[in-house]
Amino acid sequence: MPAATYPAKRSAPWLNLSYCLLSDHLLHLIHFNVLRGLSYNKKFLQPCAFSKCSSTPSITLKRILPHIPDESILRALRLPENLTPTSLQLSCRHSSWIDVFPFPEMRDNLIRYEDYFSHAEFLTDVLGNLISCMDSSCDSPARMANALPGSKDHDDAPDRRGLILWGEPYQRESWEVTPGFLRKWWWVVKGCGGLIDSTNRWRTVRGERPLRMAILSQ
């Protein structure tokens, strides 16, 4: 019996992405899966934004995510509940990549402190080598000088980089955050009880100890 073959899927425009799998396959696959999930969320948001003119956007993701203006305000249309914009999103112009995360508290935290952290460093921790940003072009001197306390990476463990996606990307229960990410980006996940609960469910399935919110203050 001949081996089964599968026709190539016809990619939607928002998935017209180009990647290259690197040597660290597992970590890279995790990042790849996260990027595909965030791209899917971006699809929902595409018709919901209008642009703000900006000569110095903080970061541009046009190569890896479908285009939405570099800075935007969202209009609340028919969106999945966890992607529905918050009051802060609707009232404050901000970098559009923030909108793809299905955690309202996280989005608000990123908007409030948008000028005080390295966007390139944060996105590299979330997406790994799938994103290539030069810090010199993405981060202003003022942003780096006013970096948030506790945002420096003091954990060399391989799990320090970010998020893991297990299911539908617009559902918060599909996501897991690593302990290292909590330590490095504690202020980003502050108030994200749903993300911690989801993380602990996935950890329990693997027989691992649940994370406690106390990790945020370590």
GROMACS elastic network, one bead per residue, 0.5 to 0.9 nm:
[ bonds ]
;  ai    aj funct       b0    kb
    1     4     6  0.86385   500
    2     5     6  0.86995   500
    6     9     6  0.85610   500
    7    10     6  0.89627   500
    8    11     6  0.87815   500
   11    14     6  0.78867   500
   11    15     6  0.57470   500
   11    16     6  0.61398   500
   11    17     6  0.89704   500
   12    15     6  0.53133   500
   12    16     6  0.65538   500
   13    16     6  0.51917   500
   13    17     6  0.86483   500
   13    66     6  0.78618   500
   14    17     6  0.76983   500
   14    39     6  0.68177   500
   14    40     6  0.75088   500
   14    42     6  0.79559   500
   14    43     6  0.63210   500
   14    65     6  0.71393   500
   14    66     6  0.51547   500
   14    67     6  0.84336   500
   15    18     6  0.88887   500
   15    36     6  0.75950   500
   15    39     6  0.69625   500
   15    40     6  0.78057   500
   15    43     6  0.89619   500
   15    64     6  0.88673   500
   15    65     6  0.80516   500
   15    66     6  0.77461   500
   16    64     6  0.86281   500
   16    65     6  0.88776   500
   16    66     6  0.83979   500
   17    63     6  0.75853   500
   17    64     6  0.60659   500
   17    65     6  0.77049   500
   17    66     6  0.88624   500
   18    63     6  0.83923   500
   18    64     6  0.75766   500
   19    32     6  0.82667   500
   19    64     6  0.88100   500
   19   130     6  0.70309   500
   20   130     6  0.81128   500
   21    24     6  0.82363   500
   21    25     6  0.68038   500
   21    28     6  0.67430   500
   21    29     6  0.76978   500
   21    32     6  0.86356   500
   22    25     6  0.61564   500
   22    28     6  0.67034   500
   22   129     6  0.85349   500
   23    26     6  0.87992   500
   23    28     6  0.80856   500
   24    27     6  0.58242   500
   24    28     6  0.59484   500
   24    29     6  0.84351   500
   25    28     6  0.50591   500
   25    29     6  0.57881   500
   25    30     6  0.85206   500
   26    29     6  0.50858   500
   26    30     6  0.63004   500
   26    31     6  0.87598   500
   27    30     6  0.51331   500
   27    31     6  0.63896   500
   27    32     6  0.86003   500
   27   128     6  0.82747   500
   27   158     6  0.84804   500
   27   159     6  0.86873   500
   28    31     6  0.50771   500
   28    32     6  0.60047   500
   28    33     6  0.85563   500
   28   127     6  0.84185   500
   28   128     6  0.71355   500
   28   129     6  0.75576   500
   28   130     6  0.80429   500
   29    33     6  0.60553   500
   29    34     6  0.85411   500
   30    33     6  0.51932   500
   30    34     6  0.62880   500
   30    35     6  0.86851   500
   30   127     6  0.84221   500
   30   163     6  0.82187   500
   30   164     6  0.62427   500
   30   165     6  0.74825   500
   31    34     6  0.50581   500
   31    35     6  0.61407   500
   31    36     6  0.86362   500
   31   126     6  0.68754   500
   31   128     6  0.60480   500
   31   129     6  0.81465   500
   31   130     6  0.72602   500
   31   162     6  0.86783   500
   31   163     6  0.80593   500
   31   164     6  0.76754   500
   31   165     6  0.88897   500
   32    35     6  0.51100   500
   32    36     6  0.62322   500
   32    37     6  0.86159   500
   32   127     6  0.71567   500
   32   128     6  0.86234   500
   32   130     6  0.72038   500
   33    36     6  0.51457   500
   33    37     6  0.61939   500
   33    38     6  0.86827   500
   33   164     6  0.78787   500
   33   165     6  0.65726   500
   33   166     6  0.85960   500
   34    37     6  0.50459   500
   34    38     6  0.61706   500
   34    39     6  0.84890   500
   34   126     6  0.77084   500
   34   127     6  0.69113   500
   34   163     6  0.71972   500
   34   164     6  0.64524   500
   34   165     6  0.56977   500
   34   169     6  0.81235   500
   35    38     6  0.51255   500
   35    39     6  0.60085   500
   35    40     6  0.85337   500
   35    64     6  0.81258   500
   35    65     6  0.82478   500
   35   126     6  0.84883   500
   35   127     6  0.64052   500
   35   130     6  0.80804   500
   36    40     6  0.62061   500
   36    41     6  0.87605   500
   36    65     6  0.89070   500
   36   169     6  0.86080   500
   37    40     6  0.50436   500
   37    41     6  0.64071   500
   37    42     6  0.86372   500
   37   165     6  0.74160   500
   37   167     6  0.87241   500
   37   168     6  0.74376   500
   37   170     6  0.79123   500
   38    42     6  0.61268   500
   38    43     6  0.87225   500
   38    65     6  0.80505   500
   38   100     6  0.57288   500
   38   101     6  0.69762   500
   38   102     6  0.89317   500
   38   169     6  0.67154   500
   38   170     6  0.83699   500
   39    43     6  0.64312   500
   39    64     6  0.80796   500
   39    65     6  0.56604   500
   39    66     6  0.69515   500
   39   100     6  0.77906   500
   40    43     6  0.51676   500
   40    44     6  0.70907   500
   40   100     6  0.86286   500
   40   169     6  0.71684   500
   40   170     6  0.81881   500
   41    44     6  0.54302   500
   41    45     6  0.67390   500
   41    83     6  0.77529   500
   41    99     6  0.86063   500
   41   100     6  0.55109   500
   41   101     6  0.77125   500
   41   102     6  0.81050   500
   41   169     6  0.67016   500
   41   170     6  0.61891   500
   42    45     6  0.50163   500
   42    46     6  0.61454   500
   42    65     6  0.73080   500
   42    66     6  0.67689   500
   42    67     6  0.86365   500
   42    68     6  0.83478   500
   42    97     6  0.84181   500
   42    99     6  0.78755   500
   42   100     6  0.56746   500
   43    46     6  0.54351   500
   43    47     6  0.82559   500
   43    66     6  0.73081   500
   44    47     6  0.73147   500
   44    48     6  0.79419   500
   44    78     6  0.86146   500
   44    79     6  0.65854   500
   44    80     6  0.81358   500
   44    83     6  0.84609   500
   45    48     6  0.51916   500
   45    49     6  0.69508   500
   45    68     6  0.82367   500
   45    74     6  0.80031   500
   45    77     6  0.88841   500
   45    79     6  0.76533   500
   45    83     6  0.82280   500
   45    99     6  0.78655   500
   45   100     6  0.77514   500
   46    49     6  0.64402   500
   46    66     6  0.77809   500
   46    67     6  0.74851   500
   46    68     6  0.61452   500
   47    50     6  0.85355   500
   47    68     6  0.87122   500
   47    75     6  0.88576   500
   47    77     6  0.86468   500
   48    73     6  0.84443   500
   48    74     6  0.55543   500
   48    75     6  0.52352   500
   48    76     6  0.69033   500
   48    77     6  0.66109   500
   49    68     6  0.69747   500
   49    69     6  0.76014   500
   49    72     6  0.59682   500
   49    73     6  0.58519   500
   49    75     6  0.61517   500
   49    96     6  0.85077   500
   50    68     6  0.79715   500
   50    69     6  0.68734   500
   50    71     6  0.83769   500
   50    72     6  0.56377   500
   50    73     6  0.62075   500
   50    74     6  0.70289   500
   50    75     6  0.82097   500
   51    54     6  0.88432   500
   51    68     6  0.78840   500
   51    69     6  0.50828   500
   51    70     6  0.72176   500
   51    71     6  0.59627   500
   51    73     6  0.71367   500
   51    93     6  0.88054   500
   52    69     6  0.73745   500
   52    70     6  0.77666   500
   52    71     6  0.56149   500
   52    72     6  0.58020   500
   52    73     6  0.79786   500
   52    93     6  0.72857   500
   52    94     6  0.87879   500
   53    69     6  0.86458   500
   53    70     6  0.85258   500
   53    71     6  0.76724   500
   54    57     6  0.58677   500
   54    70     6  0.78385   500
   54    71     6  0.74139   500
   56    59     6  0.85157   500
   56   138     6  0.88815   500
   57    60     6  0.70335   500
   57    70     6  0.61629   500
   57    71     6  0.71183   500
   57    95     6  0.75657   500
   57   138     6  0.79745   500
   58    70     6  0.80471   500
   58    71     6  0.87234   500
   58    95     6  0.71475   500
   58   114     6  0.89525   500
   58   115     6  0.86830   500
   58   118     6  0.89069   500
   58   119     6  0.70461   500
   58   120     6  0.86468   500
   58   137     6  0.82917   500
   58   138     6  0.53830   500
   58   139     6  0.66812   500
   58   140     6  0.82329   500
   59    70     6  0.74307   500
   59    95     6  0.77570   500
   59    97     6  0.86503   500
   59   119     6  0.68287   500
   59   120     6  0.71140   500
   59   133     6  0.80382   500
   59   137     6  0.82018   500
   59   138     6  0.54459   500
   59   139     6  0.82976   500
   60    63     6  0.80482   500
   60    70     6  0.63760   500
   60    95     6  0.89345   500
   60    97     6  0.85428   500
   60   133     6  0.87735   500
   60   138     6  0.84864   500
   61    64     6  0.56390   500
   61    65     6  0.56946   500
   61    66     6  0.80201   500
   61    67     6  0.77920   500
   61    70     6  0.81929   500
   61    97     6  0.75266   500
   61   131     6  0.81982   500
   62    65     6  0.54753   500
   62    66     6  0.62325   500
   62    67     6  0.55762   500
   62    68     6  0.81364   500
   62    70     6  0.88008   500
   63    66     6  0.78166   500
   63    67     6  0.86081   500
   63   131     6  0.87632   500
   64    67     6  0.89911   500
   64   130     6  0.80503   500
   64   131     6  0.74736   500
   65    68     6  0.85149   500
   65    97     6  0.85887   500
   67    70     6  0.82767   500
   68    71     6  0.80484   500
   68    72     6  0.78162   500
   68    96     6  0.66583   500
   68    97     6  0.84233   500
   69    72     6  0.61032   500
   69    95     6  0.82656   500
   69    96     6  0.67421   500
   70    94     6  0.82275   500
   70    95     6  0.56530   500
   70    96     6  0.56780   500
   70    97     6  0.78515   500
   71    93     6  0.62939   500
   71    94     6  0.50291   500
   71    96     6  0.51698   500
   71    97     6  0.84480   500
   72    89     6  0.87527   500
   72    92     6  0.84034   500
   72    93     6  0.54126   500
   72    94     6  0.56073   500
   72    95     6  0.62744   500
   72    96     6  0.55497   500
   73    89     6  0.62835   500
   73    90     6  0.55904   500
   73    91     6  0.70480   500
   73    92     6  0.65972   500
   73    93     6  0.52629   500
   73    94     6  0.68365   500
   73    95     6  0.88273   500
   73    96     6  0.79494   500
   74    77     6  0.87483   500
   74    84     6  0.89796   500
   74    85     6  0.66027   500
   74    89     6  0.64880   500
   74    90     6  0.55560   500
   74    91     6  0.86529   500
   74    93     6  0.87666   500
   74    96     6  0.87705   500
   74    99     6  0.83629   500
   75    85     6  0.76158   500
   75    89     6  0.89312   500
   75    90     6  0.66304   500
   76    79     6  0.74077   500
   76    84     6  0.64150   500
   76    85     6  0.62491   500
   76    86     6  0.89133   500
   76    90     6  0.78939   500
   77    84     6  0.79301   500
   78    81     6  0.88044   500
   78    84     6  0.80669   500
   79    82     6  0.80558   500
   79    83     6  0.61187   500
   79    84     6  0.56182   500
   79    85     6  0.87623   500
   80    83     6  0.53791   500
   80    84     6  0.63049   500
   80   102     6  0.88917   500
   80   170     6  0.66640   500
   80   171     6  0.82095   500
   81    84     6  0.52760   500
   81    85     6  0.88852   500
   81   102     6  0.85337   500
   81   170     6  0.81792   500
   81   171     6  0.84098   500
   82    85     6  0.82834   500
   82   101     6  0.84128   500
   82   103     6  0.61663   500
   82   104     6  0.67866   500
   82   170     6  0.63286   500
   82   171     6  0.66031   500
   82   172     6  0.70431   500
   83    86     6  0.87584   500
   83    99     6  0.73809   500
   83   100     6  0.71702   500
   83   101     6  0.72440   500
   83   102     6  0.52065   500
   83   103     6  0.73728   500
   83   104     6  0.73647   500
   83   170     6  0.67327   500
   83   171     6  0.88283   500
   84   102     6  0.85377   500
   84   104     6  0.79825   500
   85    88     6  0.78270   500
   85    89     6  0.55836   500
   85    90     6  0.64282   500
   85    99     6  0.76982   500
   85   104     6  0.73248   500
   85   107     6  0.88017   500
   86    89     6  0.51185   500
   86    90     6  0.63445   500
   86    91     6  0.87058   500
   86   104     6  0.64381   500
   86   105     6  0.86446   500
   86   107     6  0.83055   500
   86   108     6  0.75108   500
   87    90     6  0.51202   500
   87    91     6  0.61771   500
   87    92     6  0.84640   500
   87   108     6  0.89492   500
   88    91     6  0.51467   500
   88    92     6  0.56829   500
   88    93     6  0.88600   500
   88   107     6  0.88856   500
   88   108     6  0.64759   500
   88   111     6  0.78992   500
   88   112     6  0.86577   500
   89    92     6  0.54979   500
   89    93     6  0.72133   500
   89    94     6  0.75498   500
   89    99     6  0.81009   500
   89   107     6  0.78814   500
   89   108     6  0.71531   500
   89   111     6  0.77248   500
   90    93     6  0.78722   500
   92   111     6  0.79391   500
   93    96     6  0.87449   500
   93   111     6  0.85273   500
   94    97     6  0.86908   500
   94    98     6  0.76815   500
   94    99     6  0.89240   500
   94   111     6  0.63006   500
   94   114     6  0.77223   500
   95    98     6  0.60862   500
   95    99     6  0.80504   500
   95   111     6  0.80052   500
   95   114     6  0.81804   500
   96    99     6  0.56201   500
   96   100     6  0.78541   500
   97   100     6  0.59698   500
   97   101     6  0.82504   500
   98   101     6  0.64134   500
   98   106     6  0.86253   500
   98   107     6  0.58593   500
   98   108     6  0.87867   500
   98   110     6  0.68786   500
   98   111     6  0.75082   500
   99   102     6  0.79180   500
   99   104     6  0.88694   500
   99   107     6  0.65083   500
  100   103     6  0.88455   500
  100   107     6  0.84957   500
  100   170     6  0.85884   500
  101   104     6  0.77561   500
  101   106     6  0.74623   500
  101   107     6  0.67496   500
  101   169     6  0.85658   500
  101   170     6  0.79017   500
  102   106     6  0.82438   500
  102   107     6  0.81498   500
  102   169     6  0.74660   500
  102   170     6  0.55279   500
  102   171     6  0.66844   500
  102   172     6  0.59729   500
  103   106     6  0.52814   500
  103   107     6  0.63559   500
  103   108     6  0.88013   500
  103   170     6  0.89983   500
  103   171     6  0.89557   500
  103   172     6  0.67190   500
  103   189     6  0.88366   500
  103   192     6  0.69437   500
  103   194     6  0.80386   500
  103   195     6  0.76081   500
  104   107     6  0.51502   500
  104   108     6  0.62488   500
  104   109     6  0.86528   500
  104   192     6  0.80797   500
  105   108     6  0.51540   500
  105   109     6  0.61652   500
  105   110     6  0.86679   500
  105   188     6  0.82331   500
  105   189     6  0.73780   500
  105   190     6  0.74227   500
  105   191     6  0.60265   500
  105   192     6  0.57730   500
  106   109     6  0.50694   500
  106   110     6  0.62024   500
  106   111     6  0.86287   500
  106   187     6  0.86424   500
  106   188     6  0.55111   500
  106   189     6  0.55740   500
  106   190     6  0.72827   500
  106   191     6  0.76882   500
  106   192     6  0.65637   500
  107   110     6  0.51767   500
  107   111     6  0.62152   500
  107   112     6  0.86638   500
  107   188     6  0.81325   500
  108   111     6  0.50940   500
  108   112     6  0.60934   500
  108   113     6  0.86737   500
  108   188     6  0.87307   500
  109   112     6  0.52105   500
  109   113     6  0.63238   500
  109   114     6  0.81826   500
  109   187     6  0.71275   500
  109   188     6  0.55960   500
  109   189     6  0.77611   500
  109   190     6  0.76884   500
  109   191     6  0.89614   500
  110   113     6  0.54266   500
  110   114     6  0.54616   500
  110   117     6  0.89517   500
  110   187     6  0.86924   500
  110   188     6  0.63106   500
  111   115     6  0.84185   500
  112   115     6  0.81473   500
  113   116     6  0.53747   500
  113   117     6  0.70474   500
  113   148     6  0.83541   500
  114   117     6  0.64633   500
  114   118     6  0.86091   500
  114   119     6  0.80412   500
  114   143     6  0.87174   500
  115   118     6  0.83166   500
  115   119     6  0.89873   500
  115   139     6  0.89677   500
  115   140     6  0.87224   500
  115   142     6  0.80417   500
  115   143     6  0.55054   500
  115   144     6  0.88959   500
  115   146     6  0.83011   500
  115   147     6  0.86606   500
  116   142     6  0.78706   500
  116   144     6  0.69008   500
  116   145     6  0.81731   500
  116   146     6  0.55333   500
  116   147     6  0.50496   500
  116   148     6  0.60910   500
  117   120     6  0.88906   500
  117   121     6  0.83061   500
  117   122     6  0.80400   500
  117   139     6  0.81350   500
  117   143     6  0.59999   500
  117   144     6  0.66597   500
  117   146     6  0.76340   500
  117   147     6  0.52161   500
  117   148     6  0.63456   500
  117   151     6  0.79531   500
  118   121     6  0.52479   500
  118   122     6  0.62718   500
  118   123     6  0.86678   500
  118   135     6  0.76709   500
  118   138     6  0.75478   500
  118   139     6  0.59535   500
  118   140     6  0.87960   500
  118   143     6  0.71205   500
  118   144     6  0.69176   500
  118   147     6  0.76891   500
  119   122     6  0.51779   500
  119   123     6  0.61192   500
  119   124     6  0.84232   500
  119   135     6  0.85699   500
  119   138     6  0.70041   500
  119   139     6  0.72050   500
  120   123     6  0.52790   500
  120   124     6  0.59570   500
  120   125     6  0.85741   500
  120   131     6  0.84564   500
  120   132     6  0.81379   500
  120   133     6  0.58200   500
  120   134     6  0.74296   500
  120   135     6  0.62413   500
  120   138     6  0.63225   500
  120   139     6  0.75961   500
  121   124     6  0.50774   500
  121   125     6  0.62264   500
  121   126     6  0.87148   500
  121   133     6  0.84310   500
  121   135     6  0.77076   500
  122   125     6  0.52341   500
  122   126     6  0.64188   500
  122   127     6  0.86888   500
  122   162     6  0.87360   500
  122   185     6  0.82090   500
  123   127     6  0.58020   500
  123   128     6  0.75099   500
  123   131     6  0.73780   500
  124   127     6  0.50607   500
  124   129     6  0.67396   500
  124   130     6  0.77702   500
  124   131     6  0.61458   500
  124   132     6  0.75885   500
  124   133     6  0.81084   500
  124   161     6  0.80396   500
  124   162     6  0.89544   500
  125   128     6  0.54430   500
  125   129     6  0.88349   500
  125   160     6  0.77101   500
  125   162     6  0.55614   500
  125   163     6  0.85233   500
  125   181     6  0.80086   500
  126   161     6  0.59481   500
  126   163     6  0.60394   500
  126   164     6  0.88394   500
  126   181     6  0.88258   500
  127   130     6  0.56919   500
  127   131     6  0.62708   500
  127   161     6  0.81336   500
  127   162     6  0.78651   500
  127   163     6  0.85435   500
  128   131     6  0.63862   500
  128   132     6  0.85657   500
  128   161     6  0.74342   500
  128   162     6  0.88512   500
  129   132     6  0.65037   500
  133   136     6  0.86136   500
  133   137     6  0.76825   500
  133   138     6  0.69598   500
  134   137     6  0.54973   500
  134   138     6  0.62866   500
  134   139     6  0.85493   500
  135   139     6  0.55790   500
  135   140     6  0.86914   500
  136   139     6  0.58335   500
  136   140     6  0.74338   500
  136   141     6  0.87710   500
  137   140     6  0.75748   500
  139   142     6  0.81635   500
  139   143     6  0.62149   500
  139   144     6  0.66644   500
  140   143     6  0.51945   500
  140   144     6  0.64641   500
  140   145     6  0.86228   500
  141   144     6  0.51968   500
  141   145     6  0.59396   500
  141   146     6  0.85073   500
  142   145     6  0.50795   500
  142   146     6  0.61308   500
  142   147     6  0.85714   500
  143   146     6  0.52875   500
  143   147     6  0.61276   500
  144   147     6  0.51199   500
  144   148     6  0.88374   500
  146   149     6  0.86862   500
  147   150     6  0.87745   500
  147   151     6  0.73120   500
  147   152     6  0.87425   500
  148   151     6  0.57729   500
  148   152     6  0.84882   500
  148   187     6  0.86903   500
  149   152     6  0.75454   500
  150   153     6  0.80699   500
  150   154     6  0.89802   500
  150   183     6  0.79347   500
  150   184     6  0.65357   500
  150   185     6  0.76381   500
  150   186     6  0.78360   500
  150   187     6  0.86023   500
  151   154     6  0.88600   500
  151   183     6  0.80830   500
  151   184     6  0.50735   500
  151   185     6  0.56938   500
  151   186     6  0.76926   500
  151   187     6  0.82618   500
  152   184     6  0.61489   500
  152   185     6  0.84213   500
  153   156     6  0.77859   500
  153   160     6  0.83048   500
  153   180     6  0.84389   500
  153   181     6  0.88462   500
  153   183     6  0.80514   500
  153   184     6  0.54377   500
  153   185     6  0.86968   500
  154   180     6  0.86888   500
  154   183     6  0.82726   500
  154   184     6  0.72992   500
  155   158     6  0.85007   500
  155   159     6  0.89202   500
  155   160     6  0.65021   500
  155   180     6  0.63099   500
  155   183     6  0.80475   500
  155   184     6  0.78846   500
  156   159     6  0.83954   500
  156   160     6  0.70103   500
  156   180     6  0.84787   500
  157   160     6  0.57095   500
  157   161     6  0.88289   500
  157   180     6  0.72373   500
  158   161     6  0.70819   500
  158   180     6  0.84225   500
  159   162     6  0.73186   500
  159   178     6  0.60423   500
  159   179     6  0.72430   500
  159   180     6  0.60197   500
  159   181     6  0.77385   500
  160   178     6  0.63627   500
  160   179     6  0.67137   500
  160   181     6  0.50722   500
  160   182     6  0.82807   500
  160   183     6  0.83163   500
  160   184     6  0.78297   500
  161   177     6  0.88626   500
  161   178     6  0.71417   500
  161   180     6  0.67338   500
  161   181     6  0.57320   500
  162   176     6  0.85512   500
  162   177     6  0.59437   500
  162   178     6  0.57749   500
  162   179     6  0.85311   500
  162   180     6  0.74842   500
  162   181     6  0.50158   500
  162   182     6  0.82062   500
  163   175     6  0.69039   500
  163   176     6  0.56498   500
  163   178     6  0.62732   500
  163   181     6  0.77113   500
  164   174     6  0.83956   500
  164   175     6  0.57557   500
  164   177     6  0.62762   500
  164   178     6  0.77568   500
  165   168     6  0.79374   500
  165   169     6  0.68961   500
  165   174     6  0.58403   500
  165   176     6  0.64303   500
  165   177     6  0.89863   500
  166   169     6  0.80846   500
  166   173     6  0.86381   500
  166   174     6  0.50655   500
  166   175     6  0.61543   500
  166   176     6  0.78017   500
  166   202     6  0.87927   500
  167   170     6  0.87745   500
  167   171     6  0.77372   500
  167   173     6  0.80679   500
  167   175     6  0.74649   500
  168   171     6  0.56721   500
  168   172     6  0.84543   500
  168   173     6  0.85672   500
  168   174     6  0.59854   500
  168   175     6  0.87111   500
  169   172     6  0.73807   500
  169   173     6  0.89345   500
  169   174     6  0.64405   500
  169   175     6  0.75063   500
  170   173     6  0.89235   500
  170   174     6  0.79879   500
  171   174     6  0.56348   500
  171   175     6  0.76794   500
  172   175     6  0.57076   500
  172   176     6  0.87493   500
  172   194     6  0.67864   500
  172   195     6  0.63984   500
  172   198     6  0.71624   500
  173   176     6  0.80244   500
  173   194     6  0.73565   500
  173   195     6  0.70881   500
  173   197     6  0.79651   500
  173   199     6  0.79814   500
  173   201     6  0.86467   500
  174   195     6  0.89488   500
  174   198     6  0.70495   500
  174   199     6  0.86789   500
  174   202     6  0.88966   500
  175   195     6  0.67484   500
  175   198     6  0.63920   500
  175   199     6  0.66573   500
  175   202     6  0.85998   500
  176   195     6  0.66999   500
  176   196     6  0.75999   500
  176   197     6  0.89195   500
  176   198     6  0.62397   500
  176   200     6  0.79282   500
  176   201     6  0.87909   500
  176   202     6  0.70331   500
  176   203     6  0.85145   500
  177   180     6  0.84718   500
  177   181     6  0.66585   500
  177   182     6  0.71464   500
  177   195     6  0.72201   500
  177   196     6  0.74207   500
  177   198     6  0.86829   500
  177   199     6  0.59687   500
  178   181     6  0.52795   500
  178   182     6  0.65180   500
  178   183     6  0.89404   500
  178   199     6  0.80692   500
  179   182     6  0.51208   500
  179   183     6  0.63993   500
  179   184     6  0.87784   500
  179   211     6  0.74812   500
  179   215     6  0.78287   500
  180   183     6  0.51420   500
  180   184     6  0.62071   500
  180   185     6  0.84153   500
  181   184     6  0.51432   500
  181   185     6  0.56470   500
  181   186     6  0.73955   500
  182   185     6  0.53421   500
  182   187     6  0.83674   500
  182   188     6  0.83224   500
  182   189     6  0.70831   500
  182   215     6  0.70467   500
  182   216     6  0.62425   500
  183   186     6  0.54427   500
  183   215     6  0.66177   500
  183   216     6  0.59887   500
  183   217     6  0.79766   500
  183   218     6  0.69578   500
  184   187     6  0.85402   500
  184   216     6  0.88121   500
  185   188     6  0.54116   500
  185   189     6  0.69844   500
  185   190     6  0.89414   500
  185   216     6  0.85739   500
  186   189     6  0.55605   500
  186   190     6  0.61646   500
  186   215     6  0.82777   500
  186   216     6  0.51947   500
  186   217     6  0.78047   500
  187   190     6  0.50575   500
  187   191     6  0.87167   500
  187   216     6  0.78985   500
  188   191     6  0.85770   500
  188   192     6  0.84883   500
  189   192     6  0.52151   500
  189   193     6  0.82817   500
  189   195     6  0.79257   500
  189   196     6  0.86248   500
  189   216     6  0.86271   500
  190   193     6  0.80029   500
  190   213     6  0.89398   500
  190   216     6  0.78117   500
  191   194     6  0.85452   500
  192   195     6  0.54361   500
  192   196     6  0.66614   500
  192   197     6  0.88718   500
  193   196     6  0.51302   500
  193   197     6  0.61309   500
  193   198     6  0.85572   500
  193   213     6  0.86166   500
  194   197     6  0.50855   500
  194   198     6  0.60947   500
  194   199     6  0.84888   500
  195   198     6  0.50947   500
  195   199     6  0.60140   500
  195   200     6  0.86131   500
  196   200     6  0.61949   500
  196   201     6  0.86836   500
  196   210     6  0.89200   500
  196   211     6  0.73036   500
  196   212     6  0.79635   500
  196   213     6  0.77471   500
  197   200     6  0.52376   500
  197   201     6  0.63592   500
  197   202     6  0.89091   500
  197   210     6  0.88910   500
  197   211     6  0.88135   500
  198   201     6  0.51670   500
  198   202     6  0.65101   500
  198   203     6  0.87228   500
  199   202     6  0.53174   500
  199   203     6  0.61992   500
  199   204     6  0.86232   500
  199   210     6  0.78582   500
  199   211     6  0.77506   500
  200   204     6  0.59388   500
  200   205     6  0.85559   500
  200   208     6  0.84470   500
  200   209     6  0.77723   500
  200   211     6  0.62258   500
  200   212     6  0.88107   500
  201   204     6  0.51361   500
  201   205     6  0.64062   500
  201   206     6  0.89300   500
  201   210     6  0.78655   500
  202   205     6  0.51745   500
  202   206     6  0.66459   500
  202   207     6  0.88760   500
  202   208     6  0.86301   500
  202   210     6  0.89747   500
  203   206     6  0.51648   500
  203   207     6  0.62856   500
  203   209     6  0.66072   500
  203   210     6  0.62381   500
  203   211     6  0.84175   500
  204   208     6  0.53991   500
  204   209     6  0.66374   500
  204   210     6  0.66691   500
  205   208     6  0.75199   500
  206   209     6  0.89632   500
  211   214     6  0.83471   500
  211   215     6  0.74314   500
  212   215     6  0.59547   500
  212   216     6  0.82972   500
  213   216     6  0.57500   500
  213   217     6  0.79982   500
  214   217     6  0.56511   500
  214   218     6  0.69397   500
  215   218     6  0.52203   500
